[in-house]
Amino acid sequence: MKRQARGGGPTAIGAFSAKTVEEVAAGAAELAQASQLKRRLGKADLRAVPEVRRALRELLRHWGRPGRSEIAELLTSELVTNALVHTDHDAVLTATVGPGGLRVEVRDFVARRPRLRVPNADDGTHGRGLVLVQSLADAWGVRAHGVGKAVWFELDPGAA
């Protein structure tokens, strides 16, 4: 998957792009060869985090350069944890892996958009999730949908 870049307005976080007809067709062909993991995550069910990590690890068993699947697990854990801790609703995880890369999306049912925060040293482990996603993902963002939002990231299988 290509790194996407286009600025958004005040409601955009991450990197986005408008795709050409050729890119859309190539993406459709890629999805036809893709494997997918989809999980419904129960409201505040933090037991789902290690379960999702295990399922993703299995999906990515033969994917990418060494270390890429571990990065995917870490970033997925962050998105799932954020959705379960910062909303009072269920969420849906979708991870799609194909020849061009991995896309993970966590959809929740709260329209409030996440904020990138500068981690505070006195705040323990809180406030670092989206900073990790921004730092380690090849592309990431937030998109609104009818009753909430989806936070996503993409990883290229061969990137270092």
LINCOR-V274855 format. One line per field, one symbol per residue. phi: phi as a letter, one per 20 degrees, with the letter a starting at -180 (. if undefined). psi: psi as a letter, one per 20 degrees, with the letter a starting at -180 (. if undefined). Layout:
phi->???
psi->???
This chain:
phi->.ffdbafdefeecnccbedfgfffffffffffeedcdccedfglefffffffgfffgfgegddmfgnfffffffffgffffgffeecdbfbcdcccdbgeqdcdcddcccfgefdfdffdgeemdendgffffffdffbarccfcgcrbcdcbccefdfe
psi->qqpqppqrbijppbprqpqrhghgghhghghhjqqqpppppqpjniihghgggggggghjhkprrphghhgggghggggggghhhjrlrrrppppppahiappppopakphpqqppqppphijcjqjighggghhhqhqrapqqrgkbrpprqqpphiq.
